[in-house]
Amino acid sequence: MKQTVMGIYIVQPEGSDAAEELVDIRVVIEGTEVLRSLRNVTVALAMLFGLIYGLNFSYPRELKATSEVIQKVFFNLDGHKLSPKVHALKNKMLE
């Protein structure tokens, strides 16, 4: 986790089955665990994006397009300014 720029971690006890209920979901920013014991991955994703947006962080370069789609298409935050790639994807989704 210490080398993670931004991420969501799902922590399960050793030896648990992947189909079992998730035990602990954590949000990490710049190697620091900022949230833990979240209910599900959806809540963790919303909280991560809330932190990114509220604290005015930049998205990691490798996840820029993915982050833009989640923020602007799914969360409708600043949704009127889309990059050409994201705009094309949005149009295809609406067909």
Residue pairs with C-beta under 8 A, 6 or more apart in sequence:
1 7
1 9
1 26
1 28
1 31
1 33
2 31
3 31
4 28
4 30
4 31
5 29
5 30
5 31
5 60
6 28
6 29
6 30
6 48
6 52
6 57
6 59
6 60
6 63
7 27
7 28
8 25
8 26
8 27
8 28
8 41
8 44
8 45
8 48
9 25
9 26
9 27
9 28
10 22
10 24
10 25
10 41
11 23
11 24
11 25
11 26
12 18
12 20
12 22
12 23
12 24
13 23
16 23
22 40
22 41
24 36
24 37
25 36
25 37
25 38
25 39
25 40
25 41
25 43
25 44
26 33
26 35
26 36
26 37
26 38
26 44
27 33
27 34
27 35
27 36
27 38
27 44
27 47
27 48
27 51
28 34
29 48
29 51
29 57
34 51
35 44
35 47
38 44
38 47
45 70
46 75
49 67
49 70
49 71
49 75
49 77
51 57
52 59
52 67
53 71
53 77
59 67
59 68
60 67
65 83
65 85
65 86
68 82
68 83
68 86
69 86
69 89
71 77
71 78
72 78
72 79
72 81
72 82
72 86
73 79
73 82
73 86
73 89
73 90
73 93
82 90
